[in-house]
Each structure stands twice: as structure tokens, then as C-alpha cells.
Amino acid sequence: MKRILCSLLLATLPFGSALAEAPSAKNAKVTLVYQHELPNAPGKSIKGVLVEYGPGGYSPGHMHAKSAFIYATVLEGAIKSQVNGGPVTVYMAGQNFAEMPGDRHAVSANASETQPAKLLAVFVVDTGEAELTTPYAN
């Protein structure tokens, strides 16, 4: 009976090209550190997201929520970023950048193979927005 149940379970798992195409992160940790509704902008909230990359770490290509305006500040190390097919840019600790609603973030990575990197991404989004990013294959 156990063999039959295991076989049925394995038959339902997604194998093949769908699994191979699924983007994944490497040596990356993303933590929601705060969220608050904005009293002077009804229907909008601010969410702070700490992104920590170990050496050589990266996030898969993703799109930001259609309502999301993002202002990111590099807290430690250096972050490599590419948005909407623009140039790949390296931002050092203390530098910042902005992203517009619906932007496609093709590269988001630690620029170093030996040192960690951190950034704080501050999102201004619709209050009901649950998914801040959606992965896509580059």
C-alpha cells in the first residue's frame, strides 16, 4: 500500500521542463521588516524589505507589483542591478536607486564573490497588495 501511495504522490509532482525553467535564488534572504498604512495617502502602505546576499548571491529575475514604487538603499557591500533592459549598474554601500511600478528587474545580485551585501527596499504599494514580486524567466 505504501508503494502505491508513494507512486501516486510522485506522479503528481511537476517534473520536466516546467521544473527546469523555474527561477531560483542563490545565497539570498528576503525579510519584511516593517509595514504601515500611510495616513496621508488612503489605500497606500509602505513596506520595508531587507535583502541580504551572501557572497555570490542573487535573486531570480522578477517583476514588481504594478502598484509598487521602490526606493532602495545599499546598506552593506555592493549590489548589481539591471532594470527594464537598461545597463547593469553596481551600487555601493550608501548609494540608492528607485524603481517604478511594473518594472522588470532582470539582475539583482551581490557584486562580490567574497563579501556579503545588504539592501533595504522601501515599497509604496496598494494596501491590499500581497505579492511584491513575481518571478519570470530571463
N, C-alpha and C positions, 0 to 999 in steps of 0.2 A: 504494500500500500504506500509506504514512504517513497519508493522509487517512482510510482505513478504520480504522486503529488509533486515531487521534485521535477519530473519531466514536464508536467503541465505548467509549473512555475517558470521553468527555463524557456518554454515555448512562448510565453507572453512577454519576455524581456526583449527590448529593442536591440537587435544586432545588425551588423552590416553597415551600409553607407550612412545611415542616419546617426549611428553612434560615432562613426569615424569623423563626421562633419561637425559634431558638437564642439563648440569652442570651450576651452577651459583655462583657468588661471594657473599661474605658477608662482609659488612663494609669495602670495598676496593675501592680505587680510583686510576686510572692509567692515567697519563698525559704525553704526548710527550712534552718535554721541549726544545729540540733542535734537529736539523738535518742538516748535512752538507755533501756535496760530498767531498771525500778525493782526493786532487790534486795529491798525490804521489801514489795512488792506483786506476787507472782508473776503472770505473764500480762499485766502492765501496763507501758506505756512512757510516757515524757514526750517530747514533740516541740515544739521551738520554731520558730515560723513568723514571719518578718519580712514584714510587709505594708507596701509603700511606694506611696503615691498621689501622683502629680503633681497640679498644680492642676486642680481639677475632676474628678479621677479617682474611679473607683468599681469595685466588683466586682458581678457579677450576683447576683441572689437565689440563695441556696443553703441546703441543709440540712447540718448537721454529722453526722459519723458517729454511729451510735446508741450507741457506747461512749464518745464524746468528751465530757469535761468541759473547758471552755476558760476560762482566766483571761487577759485581755488588758490590756495597759498601753500607753497612748498615749505614744510616745517624743518625738514632734515634731508641732507643729501641732494640728489639731482633727479628730476623726473623728465622723462622723454615723452612727448605728446604730439599727436597728429590729429587734426580735426578737419572733417569735410574735404579730404584730399589735399589739404594745404601742406606746407613744409613740415617736416619733423623738427620740432623745437625742443631744446633742453632748457629746463627751468631749474635754477639753483635755489638753495635754501634762502627764504626771504622774498623770492620773486613770486608773482601771481599772474593769473590769466583768467579770462572769462569764456564761457560757452553759452550759446543761445539755445532756446527751446528746439528740440528735434535734431540737434547736431549729431553727426556720426563721428564717434571717437574711435578711429582705427588703431591708434597706438597710445597706450597708457602703460608706462613701464619705468622701472628703475634704470637710470642711465649707467649705473655701476654694476659690475660683476662681483665686486668685493665689499661694498659698503651698503648698509640699509638706506632706505629713503621713506619719507612720510609726507603726506599732503592732507590738508583739510579742505574738503569741498563743501561749500555752503550752497545749498539748493533753495531757491524760492520757487515753490510749486503750488498747484491747486491743493487745498487741504485734503481732499479725498484721494489724492494720488498715492497709491501703494507701491507701485513699481517705479523706481527712479531710473533704472536702466534696463534695456532689453538687449541680450547678446545678438550678434549677427556674424556670419562668416565673412571674412575679408576677401 
